[in-house]
Amino acid sequence: MAILTFLSILVPWFLSSIVFPFNPEFYNNLNLPNFTPPNIIFAIVWSIVYILIALSIYLILKQNKGNKSYLFSILTNYIFNQSFSLFFFYFQNLTLTLYTIFLLLASTIYFIKETKKISNTSFYLLIFYLLWVIFATILFTTIYFTN
């Protein structure tokens, strides 16, 4: 039962990558900064991030410690996280994607702050996510201004 619960938390985080997959033709035609990682790194890192997010959420929900503010922080972060692929790969709209990445960063900080109030272990599982979103924000902002 624990594995099914964990998977039910994990799988939705991959939804946008399935519905709005990476578009190499669009992406490789952009002016990319020299610190852009190879494409495969994105798939690997996001997979790790989503597993850590799901584990963090699972640990809190397993203890029945999630409150309304915490659940709202998850939902908000999830929406902005999933919206990135929609605006970037599907609509190919750099302006909407720029707004989304900054909202994702803000909602990630909010999500992490709410998590810290409940569980240090779950909080520490999200640090890599925050660092990756900061990097993604810097990367995408650079892409935006060079295209």
C-alpha positions as semicolon CSV with decimal commas, in nm:
position;residue;x (nm);y (nm);z (nm)
1;M;0,000;0,000;0,000
2;A;0,285;0,241;0,080
3;I;0,432;0,195;-0,268
4;L;0,096;0,269;-0,434
5;T;0,055;0,582;-0,222
6;F;0,406;0,698;-0,310
7;L;0,346;0,630;-0,681
8;S;0,015;0,817;-0,671
9;I;0,210;1,120;-0,548
10;L;0,501;1,074;-0,789
11;V;0,329;1,004;-1,123
12;P;0,141;1,336;-1,158
13;W;0,470;1,529;-1,142
14;F;0,569;1,365;-1,472
15;L;0,240;1,461;-1,641
16;S;0,363;1,769;-1,828
17;S;0,666;1,586;-1,964
18;I;0,428;1,329;-2,113
19;V;0,160;1,568;-2,239
20;F;0,401;1,848;-2,345
21;P;0,728;1,663;-2,415
22;F;1,067;1,814;-2,482
23;N;1,076;1,964;-2,830
24;P;1,439;1,933;-2,950
25;E;1,379;2,115;-3,279
26;F;1,241;2,422;-3,101
27;Y;1,489;2,407;-2,813
28;N;1,802;2,357;-3,024
29;N;1,709;2,651;-3,248
30;L;1,722;2,887;-2,951
31;N;2,033;3,083;-2,861
32;L;2,148;2,882;-2,560
33;P;2,406;3,006;-2,312
34;N;2,736;2,821;-2,279
35;F;2,636;2,691;-1,933
36;T;2,338;2,499;-2,075
37;P;2,368;2,134;-1,970
38;P;2,329;1,853;-2,225
39;N;1,963;1,767;-2,289
40;I;1,984;1,431;-2,112
41;I;2,080;1,605;-1,787
42;F;1,737;1,771;-1,772
43;A;1,556;1,436;-1,787
44;I;1,783;1,285;-1,523
45;V;1,772;1,580;-1,285
46;W;1,396;1,636;-1,312
47;S;1,337;1,265;-1,248
48;I;1,548;1,285;-0,933
49;V;1,374;1,606;-0,827
50;Y;1,029;1,455;-0,874
51;I;1,123;1,147;-0,672
52;L;1,252;1,369;-0,390
53;I;0,938;1,585;-0,401
54;A;0,714;1,279;-0,388
55;L;0,912;1,130;-0,100
56;S;0,897;1,459;0,090
57;I;0,519;1,482;0,045
58;Y;0,471;1,114;0,122
59;L;0,656;1,138;0,454
60;I;0,435;1,426;0,568
61;L;0,108;1,275;0,450
62;K;0,200;0,937;0,600
63;Q;0,216;1,107;0,939
64;N;-0,111;1,290;0,865
65;K;0,062;1,623;0,927
66;G;-0,042;1,808;0,610
67;N;-0,245;2,121;0,682
68;K;-0,434;2,350;0,442
69;S;-0,143;2,589;0,396
70;Y;0,095;2,302;0,321
71;L;-0,146;2,141;0,075
72;F;-0,204;2,479;-0,094
73;S;0,174;2,523;-0,129
74;I;0,199;2,184;-0,301
75;L;-0,087;2,263;-0,538
76;T;0,051;2,607;-0,624
77;N;0,398;2,472;-0,687
78;Y;0,262;2,180;-0,889
79;I;0,062;2,413;-1,116
80;F;0,362;2,636;-1,193
81;N;0,592;2,338;-1,232
82;Q;0,362;2,176;-1,487
83;S;0,287;2,508;-1,662
84;F;0,650;2,552;-1,761
85;S;0,640;2,273;-2,019
86;L;0,301;2,390;-2,145
87;F;0,419;2,744;-2,215
88;F;0,772;2,659;-2,326
89;F;0,747;2,341;-2,532
90;Y;0,383;2,345;-2,643
91;F;0,305;2,716;-2,693
92;Q;0,672;2,811;-2,743
93;N;0,593;3,138;-2,569
94;L;0,908;3,271;-2,407
95;T;0,734;3,558;-2,230
96;L;0,473;3,340;-2,056
97;T;0,748;3,094;-1,973
98;L;0,955;3,371;-1,815
99;Y;0,665;3,470;-1,589
100;T;0,607;3,104;-1,509
101;I;0,967;3,032;-1,410
102;F;0,965;3,323;-1,163
103;L;0,631;3,208;-1,022
104;L;0,774;2,857;-1,001
105;L;1,072;2,988;-0,804
106;A;0,846;3,184;-0,567
107;S;0,610;2,889;-0,521
108;T;0,904;2,655;-0,460
109;I;1,028;2,880;-0,180
110;Y;0,674;2,891;-0,037
111;F;0,641;2,511;-0,064
112;I;0,974;2,461;0,110
113;K;0,889;2,709;0,387
114;E;0,559;2,530;0,452
115;T;0,736;2,195;0,450
116;K;0,997;2,316;0,701
117;K;0,718;2,405;0,946
118;I;0,612;2,039;0,948
119;S;0,917;1,817;0,890
120;N;1,291;1,880;0,875
121;T;1,346;1,553;0,688
122;S;1,094;1,648;0,418
123;F;1,245;1,998;0,408
124;Y;1,595;1,863;0,342
125;L;1,463;1,643;0,061
126;L;1,351;1,961;-0,119
127;I;1,681;2,153;-0,107
128;F;1,802;1,999;-0,434
129;Y;1,471;2,104;-0,595
130;L;1,524;2,465;-0,486
131;L;1,881;2,467;-0,618
132;W;1,768;2,321;-0,950
133;V;1,484;2,574;-0,986
134;I;1,729;2,857;-0,913
135;F;1,957;2,723;-1,185
136;A;1,661;2,679;-1,423
137;T;1,551;3,036;-1,354
138;I;1,896;3,173;-1,433
139;L;1,921;2,954;-1,743
140;F;1,578;3,043;-1,877
141;T;1,616;3,415;-1,801
142;T;1,938;3,409;-2,004
143;I;1,762;3,224;-2,286
144;Y;1,480;3,477;-2,279
145;F;1,708;3,778;-2,309
146;T;1,923;3,626;-2,583
147;N;1,633;3,527;-2,809
